Amino acid sequence: MASKNKNEPEFEKILEELEKLLAEMESGSLSLDASITKYERAKECLDICKKKLDDAELRISKIDGDIAEPFDIEAQ
């Protein structure tokens, strides 16, 4: 299923980029500056992946009806 926002990267593409960045950092062949740059981008990718997973979990919970409606104490 395509994402709703055309400018938003797909989860799989971001995850693939994250895995590549991690492999590069784990290789030990990068300079300190290059490692920091790769780390910064990896953190961005990780944050995007977490957000997409959280959004997916929320959507599934809504579909399954697992989200409780907030209790309004004033309504009594």
All heavy atoms as a GROMACS GRO file, in nm:
protein
  600
    1MET      N    1   0.084  -0.118   0.000
    1MET     CA    2   0.000   0.000   0.000
    1MET      C    3   0.089   0.124   0.000
    1MET      O    4   0.180   0.136   0.079
    1MET     CB    5  -0.090  -0.005   0.124
    1MET     CG    6  -0.177   0.115   0.138
    1MET     SD    7  -0.280   0.098   0.285
    1MET     CE    8  -0.409   0.206   0.242
    2ALA      N    9   0.063   0.215  -0.088
    2ALA     CA   10   0.141   0.338  -0.098
    2ALA      C   11   0.108   0.430   0.019
    2ALA      O   12  -0.003   0.431   0.070
    2ALA     CB   13   0.112   0.408  -0.230
    3SER      N   14   0.208   0.509   0.060
    3SER     CA   15   0.183   0.603   0.168
    3SER      C   16   0.090   0.714   0.120
    3SER      O   17   0.084   0.745   0.002
    3SER     CB   18   0.316   0.660   0.219
    3SER     OG   19   0.380   0.731   0.118
    4LYS      N   20   0.020   0.776   0.214
    4LYS     CA   21  -0.076   0.881   0.181
    4LYS      C   22  -0.006   1.006   0.129
    4LYS      O   23  -0.056   1.073   0.041
    4LYS     CB   24  -0.161   0.916   0.303
    4LYS     CG   25  -0.256   0.806   0.342
    4LYS     CD   26  -0.336   0.847   0.463
    4LYS     CE   27  -0.428   0.735   0.507
    4LYS     NZ   28  -0.505   0.768   0.623
    5ASN      N   29   0.108   1.037   0.184
    5ASN     CA   30   0.183   1.155   0.145
    5ASN      C   31   0.289   1.116   0.043
    5ASN      O   32   0.380   1.040   0.073
    5ASN     CB   33   0.248   1.217   0.270
    5ASN     CG   34   0.317   1.347   0.240
    5ASN    OD1   35   0.339   1.384   0.125
    5ASN    ND2   36   0.354   1.418   0.344
    6LYS      N   37   0.278   1.170  -0.077
    6LYS     CA   38   0.372   1.134  -0.185
    6LYS      C   39   0.516   1.174  -0.152
    6LYS      O   40   0.609   1.112  -0.200
    6LYS     CB   41   0.327   1.200  -0.314
    6LYS     CG   42   0.189   1.159  -0.358
    6LYS     CD   43   0.196   1.065  -0.473
    6LYS     CE   44   0.057   1.041  -0.528
    6LYS     NZ   45   0.010   0.909  -0.512
    7ASN      N   46   0.536   1.278  -0.071
    7ASN     CA   47   0.669   1.323  -0.034
    7ASN      C   48   0.730   1.241   0.079
    7ASN      O   49   0.848   1.251   0.105
    7ASN     CB   50   0.666   1.471   0.007
    7ASN     CG   51   0.625   1.561  -0.107
    7ASN    OD1   52   0.654   1.531  -0.222
    7ASN    ND2   53   0.558   1.669  -0.076
    8GLU      N   54   0.650   1.162   0.144
    8GLU     CA   55   0.695   1.083   0.258
    8GLU      C   56   0.756   0.952   0.207
    8GLU      O   57   0.693   0.879   0.132
    8GLU     CB   58   0.574   1.054   0.348
    8GLU     CG   59   0.610   0.993   0.480
    8GLU     CD   60   0.488   0.979   0.568
    8GLU    OE1   61   0.419   1.080   0.589
    8GLU    OE2   62   0.463   0.868   0.613
    9PRO      N   63   0.880   0.922   0.247
    9PRO     CA   64   0.943   0.800   0.200
    9PRO      C   65   0.876   0.675   0.256
    9PRO      O   66   0.819   0.677   0.365
    9PRO     CB   67   1.087   0.811   0.251
    9PRO     CG   68   1.081   0.907   0.363
    9PRO     CD   69   0.964   0.998   0.337
   10GLU      N   70   0.882   0.568   0.181
   10GLU     CA   71   0.824   0.442   0.226
   10GLU      C   72   0.908   0.383   0.338
   10GLU      O   73   1.031   0.397   0.341
   10GLU     CB   74   0.818   0.343   0.110
   10GLU     CG   75   0.720   0.381   0.003
   10GLU     CD   76   0.713   0.276  -0.107
   10GLU    OE1   77   0.758   0.162  -0.086
   10GLU    OE2   78   0.662   0.310  -0.214
   11PHE      N   79   0.842   0.314   0.429
   11PHE     CA   80   0.908   0.252   0.544
   11PHE      C   81   1.022   0.162   0.498
   11PHE      O   82   1.132   0.166   0.552
   11PHE     CB   83   0.805   0.172   0.625
   11PHE     CG   84   0.866   0.094   0.738
   11PHE    CD1   85   0.892   0.156   0.859
   11PHE    CD2   86   0.897  -0.041   0.724
   11PHE    CE1   87   0.949   0.086   0.964
   11PHE    CE2   88   0.953  -0.111   0.828
   11PHE     CZ   89   0.979  -0.048   0.948
   12GLU      N   90   0.995   0.079   0.398
   12GLU     CA   91   1.094  -0.018   0.353
   12GLU      C   92   1.220   0.050   0.299
   12GLU      O   93   1.332   0.002   0.320
   12GLU     CB   94   1.034  -0.111   0.247
   12GLU     CG   95   0.929  -0.206   0.299
   12GLU     CD   96   0.791  -0.142   0.320
   12GLU    OE1   97   0.770  -0.024   0.281
   12GLU    OE2   98   0.704  -0.210   0.375
   13LYS      N   99   1.203   0.162   0.230
   13LYS     CA  100   1.318   0.235   0.175
   13LYS      C  101   1.401   0.296   0.288
   13LYS      O  102   1.525   0.292   0.283
   13LYS     CB  103   1.271   0.347   0.081
   13LYS     CG  104   1.201   0.298  -0.041
   13LYS     CD  105   1.299   0.241  -0.140
   13LYS     CE  106   1.224   0.203  -0.267
   13LYS     NZ  107   1.306   0.125  -0.358
   14ILE      N  108   1.335   0.351   0.387
   14ILE     CA  109   1.407   0.410   0.501
   14ILE      C  110   1.478   0.302   0.580
   14ILE      O  111   1.593   0.319   0.623
   14ILE     CB  112   1.310   0.491   0.591
   14ILE    CG1  113   1.257   0.612   0.514
   14ILE    CG2  114   1.378   0.536   0.719
   14ILE    CD1  115   1.362   0.715   0.480
   15LEU      N  116   1.412   0.190   0.601
   15LEU     CA  117   1.473   0.079   0.675
   15LEU      C  118   1.596   0.027   0.600
   15LEU      O  119   1.699  -0.001   0.660
   15LEU     CB  120   1.371  -0.033   0.696
   15LEU     CG  121   1.419  -0.151   0.780
   15LEU    CD1  122   1.462  -0.107   0.919
   15LEU    CD2  123   1.309  -0.256   0.788
   16GLU      N  124   1.586   0.017   0.468
   16GLU     CA  125   1.699  -0.027   0.386
   16GLU      C  126   1.816   0.070   0.400
   16GLU      O  127   1.931   0.029   0.414
   16GLU     CB  128   1.654  -0.035   0.240
   16GLU     CG  129   1.756  -0.089   0.146
   16GLU     CD  130   1.701  -0.098   0.004
   16GLU    OE1  131   1.591  -0.152  -0.016
   16GLU    OE2  132   1.771  -0.048  -0.088
   17GLU      N  133   1.786   0.200   0.397
   17GLU     CA  134   1.891   0.301   0.415
   17GLU      C  135   1.955   0.289   0.553
   17GLU      O  136   2.077   0.296   0.567
   17GLU     CB  137   1.835   0.442   0.394
   17GLU     CG  138   1.941   0.550   0.407
   17GLU     CD  139   1.889   0.691   0.391
   17GLU    OE1  140   1.770   0.710   0.358
   17GLU    OE2  141   1.968   0.784   0.413
   18LEU      N  142   1.873   0.269   0.654
   18LEU     CA  143   1.923   0.254   0.791
   18LEU      C  144   2.017   0.134   0.801
   18LEU      O  145   2.125   0.143   0.860
   18LEU     CB  146   1.806   0.240   0.889
   18LEU     CG  147   1.840   0.217   1.035
   18LEU    CD1  148   1.927   0.331   1.090
   18LEU    CD2  149   1.713   0.202   1.117
   19GLU      N  150   1.977   0.022   0.743
   19GLU     CA  151   2.061  -0.098   0.746
   19GLU      C  152   2.195  -0.074   0.676
   19GLU      O  153   2.300  -0.118   0.723
   19GLU     CB  154   1.987  -0.215   0.684
   19GLU     CG  155   1.872  -0.264   0.769
   19GLU     CD  156   1.784  -0.367   0.700
   19GLU    OE1  157   1.791  -0.381   0.575
   19GLU    OE2  158   1.707  -0.435   0.770
   20LYS      N  159   2.192  -0.002   0.564
   20LYS     CA  160   2.314   0.030   0.491
   20LYS      C  161   2.405   0.119   0.575
   20LYS      O  162   2.526   0.097   0.582
   20LYS     CB  163   2.279   0.098   0.359
   20LYS     CG  164   2.399   0.132   0.275
   20LYS     CD  165   2.359   0.202   0.146
   20LYS     CE  166   2.484   0.248   0.072
   20LYS     NZ  167   2.455   0.338  -0.037
   21LEU      N  168   2.346   0.219   0.638
   21LEU     CA  169   2.425   0.310   0.722
   21LEU      C  170   2.490   0.234   0.838
   21LEU      O  171   2.608   0.256   0.869
   21LEU     CB  172   2.336   0.422   0.776
   21LEU     CG  173   2.290   0.527   0.675
   21LEU    CD1  174   2.173   0.607   0.731
   21LEU    CD2  175   2.404   0.617   0.635
   22LEU      N  176   2.415   0.146   0.900
   22LEU     CA  177   2.469   0.068   1.012
   22LEU      C  178   2.584  -0.021   0.967
   22LEU      O  179   2.686  -0.032   1.035
   22LEU     CB  180   2.359  -0.015   1.077
   22LEU     CG  181   2.250   0.065   1.150
   22LEU    CD1  182   2.141  -0.027   1.200
   22LEU    CD2  183   2.309   0.144   1.264
   23ALA      N  184   2.569  -0.084   0.851
   23ALA     CA  185   2.676  -0.169   0.798
   23ALA      C  186   2.802  -0.086   0.772
   23ALA      O  187   2.914  -0.131   0.803
   23ALA     CB  188   2.630  -0.238   0.670
   24GLU      N  189   2.785   0.033   0.716
   24GLU     CA  190   2.900   0.120   0.690
   24GLU      C  191   2.969   0.160   0.820
   24GLU      O  192   3.092   0.160   0.829
   24GLU     CB  193   2.856   0.244   0.614
   24GLU     CG  194   2.814   0.218   0.471
   24GLU     CD  195   2.755   0.340   0.402
   24GLU    OE1  196   2.745   0.448   0.464
   24GLU    OE2  197   2.718   0.327   0.284
   25MET      N  198   2.889   0.193   0.922
   25MET     CA  199   2.948   0.234   1.050
   25MET      C  200   3.016   0.116   1.120
   25MET      O  201   3.122   0.133   1.181
   25MET     CB  202   2.842   0.296   1.141
   25MET     CG  203   2.796   0.432   1.092
   25MET     SD  204   2.687   0.518   1.209
   25MET     CE  205   2.542   0.415   1.205
   26GLU      N  206   2.959  -0.002   1.109
   26GLU     CA  207   3.016  -0.120   1.173
   26GLU      C  208   3.143  -0.168   1.104
   26GLU      O  209   3.224  -0.237   1.164
   26GLU     CB  210   2.913  -0.233   1.177
   26GLU     CG  211   2.802  -0.208   1.276
   26GLU     CD  212   2.692  -0.314   1.271
   26GLU    OE1  213   2.689  -0.394   1.174
   26GLU    OE2  214   2.610  -0.315   1.363
   27SER      N  215   3.163  -0.127   0.979
   27SER     CA  216   3.281  -0.173   0.904
   27SER      C  217   3.410  -0.120   0.965
   27SER      O  218   3.516  -0.180   0.948
   27SER     CB  219   3.270  -0.130   0.758
   27SER     OG  220   3.294   0.009   0.744
   28GLY      N  221   3.401  -0.006   1.031
   28GLY     CA  222   3.520   0.052   1.093
   28GLY      C  223   3.609   0.126   0.996
   28GLY      O  224   3.720   0.167   1.032
   29SER      N  225   3.564   0.144   0.874
   29SER     CA  226   3.648   0.207   0.772
   29SER      C  227   3.623   0.357   0.757
   29SER      O  228   3.690   0.422   0.678
   29SER     CB  229   3.627   0.138   0.637
   29SER     OG  230   3.494   0.154   0.594
   30LEU      N  231   3.530   0.411   0.831
   30LEU     CA  232   3.495   0.552   0.818
   30LEU      C  233   3.579   0.638   0.911
   30LEU      O  234   3.618   0.595   1.020
   30LEU     CB  235   3.347   0.574   0.851
   30LEU     CG  236   3.245   0.503   0.764
   30LEU    CD1  237   3.106   0.523   0.822
   30LEU    CD2  238   3.251   0.553   0.621
   31SER      N  239   3.602   0.762   0.868
   31SER     CA  240   3.667   0.858   0.958
   31SER      C  241   3.568   0.898   1.067
   31SER      O  242   3.448   0.868   1.058
   31SER     CB  243   3.708   0.983   0.878
   31SER     OG  244   3.592   1.054   0.836
   32LEU      N  245   3.618   0.965   1.166
   32LEU     CA  246   3.531   1.009   1.276
   32LEU      C  247   3.421   1.101   1.224
   32LEU      O  248   3.303   1.083   1.257
   32LEU     CB  249   3.612   1.080   1.384
   32LEU     CG  250   3.533   1.135   1.503
   32LEU    CD1  251   3.459   1.023   1.574
   32LEU    CD2  252   3.624   1.209   1.598
   33ASP      N  253   3.458   1.198   1.142
   33ASP     CA  254   3.358   1.291   1.088
   33ASP      C  255   3.254   1.219   1.003
   33ASP      O  256   3.134   1.246   1.013
   33ASP     CB  257   3.424   1.402   1.006
   33ASP     CG  258   3.498   1.503   1.093
   33ASP    OD1  259   3.462   1.517   1.212
   33ASP    OD2  260   3.591   1.568   1.041
   34ALA      N  261   3.298   1.126   0.920
   34ALA     CA  262   3.205   1.049   0.836
   34ALA      C  263   3.114   0.963   0.924
   34ALA      O  264   2.995   0.951   0.897
   34ALA     CB  265   3.281   0.963   0.736
   35SER      N  266   3.170   0.906   1.029
   35SER     CA  267   3.090   0.824   1.121
   35SER      C  268   2.981   0.907   1.188
   35SER      O  269   2.867   0.862   1.202
   35SER     CB  270   3.179   0.761   1.229
   35SER     OG  271   3.267   0.668   1.172
   36ILE      N  272   3.016   1.027   1.229
   36ILE     CA  273   2.918   1.115   1.294
   36ILE      C  274   2.808   1.154   1.196
   36ILE      O  275   2.690   1.153   1.230
   36ILE     CB  276   2.987   1.239   1.354
   36ILE    CG1  277   3.075   1.196   1.472
   36ILE    CG2  278   2.884   1.343   1.398
   36ILE    CD1  279   3.165   1.305   1.525
   37THR      N  280   2.846   1.186   1.074
   37THR     CA  281   2.748   1.221   0.971
   37THR      C  282   2.654   1.103   0.944
   37THR      O  283   2.532   1.120   0.936
   37THR     CB  284   2.818   1.263   0.840
   37THR    OG1  285   2.900   1.377   0.868
   37THR    CG2  286   2.717   1.297   0.733
   38LYS      N  287   2.711   0.984   0.933
   38LYS     CA  288   2.629   0.863   0.910
   38LYS      C  289   2.539   0.837   1.031
   38LYS      O  290   2.423   0.799   1.016
   38LYS     CB  291   2.718   0.741   0.886
   38LYS     CG  292   2.806   0.751   0.765
   38LYS     CD  293   2.733   0.723   0.639
   38LYS     CE  294   2.832   0.725   0.522
   38LYS     NZ  295   2.766   0.711   0.394
   39TYR      N  296   2.593   0.860   1.151
   39TYR     CA  297   2.515   0.839   1.273
   39TYR      C  298   2.395   0.934   1.277
   39TYR      O  299   2.283   0.894   1.312
   39TYR     CB  300   2.602   0.860   1.397
   39TYR     CG  301   2.526   0.842   1.526
   39TYR    CD1  302   2.508   0.716   1.581
   39TYR    CD2  303   2.472   0.952   1.592
   39TYR    CE1  304   2.437   0.699   1.698
   39TYR    CE2  305   2.400   0.936   1.709
   39TYR     CZ  306   2.384   0.810   1.762
   39TYR     OH  307   2.311   0.794   1.878
   40GLU      N  308   2.418   1.060   1.241
   40GLU     CA  309   2.308   1.158   1.240
   40GLU      C  310   2.198   1.114   1.144
   40GLU      O  311   2.079   1.121   1.178
   40GLU     CB  312   2.360   1.296   1.200
   40GLU     CG  313   2.446   1.362   1.306
   40GLU     CD  314   2.515   1.488   1.259
   40GLU    OE1  315   2.538   1.504   1.137
   40GLU    OE2  316   2.548   1.572   1.345
   41ARG      N  317   2.236   1.070   1.025
   41ARG     CA  318   2.135   1.025   0.927
   41ARG      C  319   2.068   0.898   0.975
   41ARG      O  320   1.945   0.882   0.959
   41ARG     CB  321   2.199   1.004   0.789
   41ARG     CG  322   2.102   0.956   0.685
   41ARG     CD  323   1.987   1.054   0.664
   41ARG     NE  324   1.889   0.994   0.573
   41ARG     CZ  325   1.762   1.026   0.569
   41ARG    NH1  326   1.714   1.120   0.648
   41ARG    NH2  327   1.680   0.965   0.486
   42ALA      N  328   2.142   0.808   1.037
   42ALA     CA  329   2.084   0.685   1.090
   42ALA      C  330   1.980   0.716   1.197
   42ALA      O  331   1.874   0.654   1.202
   42ALA     CB  332   2.193   0.593   1.146
   43LYS      N  333   2.009   0.815   1.280
   43LYS     CA  334   1.914   0.857   1.384
   43LYS      C  335   1.787   0.912   1.321
   43LYS      O  336   1.676   0.883   1.366
   43LYS     CB  337   1.980   0.961   1.475
   43LYS     CG  338   1.890   1.021   1.580
   43LYS     CD  339   1.859   0.922   1.691
   43LYS     CE  340   1.792   0.991   1.808
   43LYS     NZ  341   1.648   0.973   1.812
   44GLU      N  342   1.802   0.991   1.215
   44GLU     CA  343   1.685   1.044   1.144
   44GLU      C  344   1.602   0.929   1.086
   44GLU      O  345   1.478   0.928   1.098
   44GLU     CB  346   1.728   1.137   1.030
   44GLU     CG  347   1.789   1.267   1.076
   44GLU     CD  348   1.851   1.346   0.961
   44GLU    OE1  349   1.849   1.298   0.845
   44GLU    OE2  350   1.903   1.455   0.988
   45CYS      N  351   1.669   0.833   1.024
   45CYS     CA  352   1.599   0.716   0.967
   45CYS      C  353   1.528   0.638   1.075
   45CYS      O  354   1.413   0.594   1.057
   45CYS     CB  355   1.698   0.627   0.892
   45CYS     SG  356   1.762   0.697   0.740
   46LEU      N  357   1.594   0.618   1.187
   46LEU     CA  358   1.534   0.544   1.298
   46LEU      C  359   1.410   0.615   1.350
   46LEU      O  360   1.307   0.552   1.374
   46LEU     CB  361   1.636   0.526   1.410
   46LEU     CG  362   1.591   0.446   1.532
   46LEU    CD1  363   1.551   0.305   1.492
   46LEU    CD2  364   1.701   0.445   1.636
   47ASP      N  365   1.417   0.746   1.364
   47ASP     CA  366   1.302   0.823   1.410
   47ASP      C  367   1.184   0.812   1.313
   47ASP      O  368   1.069   0.799   1.354
   47ASP     CB  369   1.340   0.971   1.431
   47ASP     CG  370   1.432   0.992   1.550
   47ASP    OD1  371   1.445   0.900   1.634
   47ASP    OD2  372   1.494   1.100   1.557
   48ILE      N  373   1.214   0.817   1.182
   48ILE     CA  374   1.109   0.802   1.082
   48ILE      C  375   1.045   0.664   1.091
   48ILE      O  376   0.922   0.651   1.089
   48ILE     CB  377   1.165   0.828   0.940
   48ILE    CG1  378   1.206   0.975   0.923
   48ILE    CG2  379   1.063   0.788   0.833
   48ILE    CD1  380   1.289   1.002   0.799
   49CYS      N  381   1.128   0.561   1.104
   49CYS     CA  382   1.076   0.424   1.114
   49CYS      C  383   0.988   0.407   1.240
   49CYS      O  384   0.881   0.348   1.233
   49CYS     CB  385   1.190   0.323   1.117
   49CYS     SG  386   1.269   0.298   0.957
   50LYS      N  387   1.035   0.460   1.351
   50LYS     CA  388   0.956   0.451   1.475
   50LYS      C  389   0.821   0.520   1.459
   50LYS      O  390   0.718   0.468   1.502
   50LYS     CB  391   1.033   0.513   1.593
   50LYS     CG  392   1.143   0.428   1.646
   50LYS     CD  393   1.210   0.498   1.764
   50LYS     CE  394   1.320   0.414   1.824
   50LYS     NZ  395   1.385   0.480   1.938
   51LYS      N  396   0.821   0.638   1.398
   51LYS     CA  397   0.696   0.711   1.378
   51LYS      C  398   0.602   0.632   1.289
   51LYS      O  399   0.482   0.621   1.317
   51LYS     CB  400   0.725   0.848   1.316
   51LYS     CG  401   0.603   0.922   1.267
   51LYS     CD  402   0.572   1.042   1.350
   51LYS     CE  403   0.459   1.126   1.300
   51LYS     NZ  404   0.332   1.063   1.282
   52LYS      N  405   0.654   0.576   1.181
   52LYS     CA  406   0.570   0.499   1.090
   52LYS      C  407   0.513   0.374   1.160
   52LYS      O  408   0.397   0.339   1.140
   52LYS     CB  409   0.649   0.459   0.966
   52LYS     CG  410   0.672   0.577   0.872
   52LYS     CD  411   0.743   0.533   0.745
   52LYS     CE  412   0.747   0.644   0.645
   52LYS     NZ  413   0.617   0.677   0.588
   53LEU      N  414   0.594   0.309   1.243
   53LEU     CA  415   0.546   0.192   1.316
   53LEU      C  416   0.440   0.231   1.420
   53LEU      O  417   0.339   0.161   1.436
   53LEU     CB  418   0.661   0.119   1.383
   53LEU     CG  419   0.754   0.043   1.288
   53LEU    CD1  420   0.876  -0.008   1.364
   53LEU    CD2  421   0.682  -0.071   1.219
   54ASP      N  422   0.462   0.343   1.488
   54ASP     CA  423   0.363   0.392   1.584
   54ASP      C  424   0.231   0.426   1.514
   54ASP      O  425   0.123   0.393   1.564
   54ASP     CB  426   0.415   0.515   1.659
   54ASP     CG  427   0.524   0.483   1.759
   54ASP    OD1  428   0.541   0.364   1.795
   54ASP    OD2  429   0.593   0.578   1.803
   55ASP      N  430   0.241   0.491   1.399
   55ASP     CA  431   0.121   0.526   1.323
   55ASP      C  432   0.047   0.400   1.276
   55ASP      O  433  -0.076   0.394   1.282
   55ASP     CB  434   0.156   0.612   1.201
   55ASP     CG  435   0.204   0.752   1.238
   55ASP    OD1  436   0.187   0.792   1.356
   55ASP    OD2  437   0.258   0.821   1.150
   56ALA      N  438   0.123   0.302   1.232
   56ALA     CA  439   0.062   0.176   1.187
   56ALA      C  440  -0.007   0.104   1.304
   56ALA      O  441  -0.119   0.054   1.288
   56ALA     CB  442   0.168   0.085   1.125
   57GLU      N  443   0.057   0.104   1.419
   57GLU     CA  444  -0.003   0.041   1.536
   57GLU      C  445  -0.133   0.110   1.576
   57GLU      O  446  -0.233   0.045   1.609
   57GLU     CB  447   0.096   0.044   1.653
   57GLU     CG  448   0.045  -0.026   1.777
   57GLU     CD  449   0.146  -0.026   1.890
   57GLU    OE1  450   0.240   0.055   1.890
   57GLU    OE2  451   0.129  -0.108   1.981
   58LEU      N  452  -0.134   0.243   1.570
   58LEU     CA  453  -0.255   0.319   1.602
   58LEU      C  454  -0.366   0.288   1.504
   58LEU      O  455  -0.481   0.266   1.543
   58LEU     CB  456  -0.224   0.468   1.603
   58LEU     CG  457  -0.340   0.562   1.636
   58LEU    CD1  458  -0.396   0.532   1.775
   58LEU    CD2  459  -0.295   0.706   1.626
   59ARG      N  460  -0.334   0.284   1.375
   59ARG     CA  461  -0.435   0.251   1.273
   59ARG      C  462  -0.493   0.112   1.296
   59ARG      O  463  -0.614   0.092   1.286
   59ARG     CB  464  -0.373   0.259   1.134
   59ARG     CG  465  -0.348   0.400   1.087
   59ARG     CD  466  -0.289   0.405   0.949
   59ARG     NE  467  -0.383   0.351   0.851
   59ARG     CZ  468  -0.349   0.314   0.730
   59ARG    NH1  469  -0.223   0.322   0.690
   59ARG    NH2  470  -0.440   0.267   0.646
   60ILE      N  471  -0.408   0.016   1.326
   60ILE     CA  472  -0.455  -0.121   1.350
   60ILE      C  473  -0.542  -0.127   1.474
   60ILE      O  474  -0.646  -0.194   1.477
   60ILE     CB  475  -0.336  -0.219   1.359
   60ILE    CG1  476  -0.273  -0.233   1.220
   60ILE    CG2  477  -0.380  -0.354   1.413
   60ILE    CD1  478  -0.140  -0.304   1.219
   61SER      N  479  -0.501  -0.055   1.578
   61SER     CA  480  -0.581  -0.052   1.701
   61SER      C  481  -0.719   0.007   1.675
   61SER      O  482  -0.819  -0.041   1.728
   61SER     CB  483  -0.510   0.029   1.809
   61SER     OG  484  -0.394  -0.036   1.851
   62LYS      N  485  -0.724   0.110   1.593
   62LYS     CA  486  -0.853   0.171   1.559
   62LYS      C  487  -0.939   0.073   1.480
   62LYS      O  488  -1.060   0.062   1.504
   62LYS     CB  489  -0.832   0.299   1.478
   62LYS     CG  490  -0.785   0.415   1.560
   62LYS     CD  491  -0.768   0.539   1.474
   62LYS     CE  492  -0.720   0.657   1.556
   62LYS     NZ  493  -0.700   0.776   1.472
   63ILE      N  494  -0.879   0.002   1.388
   63ILE     CA  495  -0.953  -0.096   1.307
   63ILE      C  496  -1.007  -0.207   1.395
   63ILE      O  497  -1.122  -0.249   1.382
   63ILE     CB  498  -0.862  -0.154   1.197
   63ILE    CG1  499  -0.831  -0.047   1.093
   63ILE    CG2  500  -0.928  -0.276   1.131
   63ILE    CD1  501  -0.719  -0.085   0.996
   64ASP      N  502  -0.924  -0.253   1.489
   64ASP     CA  503  -0.965  -0.362   1.577
   64ASP      C  504  -1.056  -0.316   1.691
   64ASP      O  505  -1.111  -0.398   1.764
   64ASP     CB  506  -0.842  -0.431   1.638
   64ASP     CG  507  -0.767  -0.514   1.536
   64ASP    OD1  508  -0.825  -0.547   1.431
   64ASP    OD2  509  -0.650  -0.548   1.562
   65GLY      N  510  -1.069  -0.186   1.709
   65GLY     CA  511  -1.154  -0.133   1.815
   65GLY      C  512  -1.090  -0.143   1.952
   65GLY      O  513  -1.159  -0.145   2.053
   66ASP      N  514  -0.958  -0.148   1.957
   66ASP     CA  515  -0.887  -0.162   2.084
   66ASP      C  516  -0.862  -0.030   2.155
   66ASP      O  517  -0.809  -0.028   2.265
   66ASP     CB  518  -0.751  -0.229   2.063
   66ASP     CG  519  -0.765  -0.374   2.022
   66ASP    OD1  520  -0.874  -0.431   2.042
   66ASP    OD2  521  -0.668  -0.430   1.969
   67ILE      N  522  -0.900   0.080   2.092
   67ILE     CA  523  -0.875   0.210   2.154
   67ILE      C  524  -0.998   0.250   2.234
   67ILE      O  525  -1.108   0.260   2.180
   67ILE     CB  526  -0.841   0.317   2.049
   67ILE    CG1  527  -0.710   0.279   1.982
   67ILE    CG2  528  -0.836   0.455   2.111
   67ILE    CD1  529  -0.662   0.379   1.882
   68ALA      N  530  -0.976   0.270   2.361
   68ALA     CA  531  -1.087   0.310   2.448
   68ALA      C  532  -1.115   0.458   2.429
   68ALA      O  533  -1.024   0.539   2.414
   68ALA     CB  534  -1.051   0.282   2.593
   69GLU      N  535  -1.240   0.492   2.429
   69GLU     CA  536  -1.279   0.632   2.420
   69GLU      C  537  -1.249   0.699   2.555
   69GLU      O  538  -1.268   0.639   2.661
   69GLU     CB  539  -1.428   0.643   2.388
   69GLU     CG  540  -1.465   0.589   2.253
   69GLU     CD  541  -1.402   0.669   2.141
   69GLU    OE1  542  -1.396   0.793   2.150
   69GLU    OE2  543  -1.356   0.605   2.043
   70PRO      N  544  -1.205   0.824   2.553
   70PRO     CA  545  -1.178   0.893   2.680
   70PRO      C  546  -1.307   0.908   2.761
   70PRO      O  547  -1.413   0.933   2.706
   70PRO     CB  548  -1.124   1.029   2.638
   70PRO     CG  549  -1.140   1.038   2.490
   70PRO     CD  550  -1.177   0.904   2.438
   71PHE      N  551  -1.295   0.888   2.889
   71PHE     CA  552  -1.409   0.897   2.979
   71PHE      C  553  -1.432   1.042   3.017
   71PHE      O  554  -1.342   1.110   3.066
   71PHE     CB  555  -1.382   0.813   3.104
   71PHE     CG  556  -1.496   0.813   3.201
   71PHE    CD1  557  -1.613   0.743   3.173
   71PHE    CD2  558  -1.488   0.883   3.320
   71PHE    CE1  559  -1.717   0.743   3.261
   71PHE    CE2  560  -1.592   0.882   3.409
   71PHE     CZ  561  -1.708   0.812   3.381
   72ASP      N  562  -1.552   1.091   2.993
   72ASP     CA  563  -1.585   1.230   3.023
   72ASP      C  564  -1.664   1.232   3.153
   72ASP      O  565  -1.782   1.201   3.157
   72ASP     CB  566  -1.666   1.291   2.909
   72ASP     CG  567  -1.693   1.439   2.929
   72ASP    OD1  568  -1.640   1.497   3.028
   72ASP    OD2  569  -1.766   1.496   2.847
   73ILE      N  570  -1.599   1.270   3.261
   73ILE     CA  571  -1.661   1.272   3.394
   73ILE      C  572  -1.770   1.379   3.402
   73ILE      O  573  -1.865   1.366   3.478
   73ILE     CB  574  -1.556   1.289   3.503
   73ILE    CG1  575  -1.612   1.247   3.638
   73ILE    CG2  576  -1.504   1.431   3.510
   73ILE    CD1  577  -1.508   1.218   3.741
   74GLU      N  578  -1.758   1.484   3.323
   74GLU     CA  579  -1.856   1.593   3.324
   74GLU      C  580  -1.987   1.553   3.260
   74GLU      O  581  -2.090   1.617   3.280
   74GLU     CB  582  -1.799   1.716   3.252
   74GLU     CG  583  -1.670   1.770   3.312
   74GLU     CD  584  -1.690   1.825   3.451
   74GLU    OE1  585  -1.796   1.883   3.479
   74GLU    OE2  586  -1.598   1.811   3.534
   75ALA      N  587  -1.989   1.448   3.179
   75ALA     CA  588  -2.107   1.407   3.106
   75ALA      C  589  -2.212   1.339   3.195
   75ALA      O  590  -2.323   1.314   3.152
   75ALA     CB  591  -2.069   1.314   2.992
   76GLN      N  592  -2.177   1.310   3.318
   76GLN     CA  593  -2.272   1.239   3.405
   76GLN      C  594  -2.376   1.327   3.465
   76GLN      O  595  -2.379   1.430   3.496
   76GLN     CB  596  -2.195   1.167   3.516
   76GLN     CG  597  -2.112   1.056   3.460
   76GLN     CD  598  -2.047   0.975   3.570
   76GLN    OE1  599  -2.077   0.989   3.688
   76GLN    NE2  600  -1.960   0.887   3.532
   0.00000   0.00000   0.00000
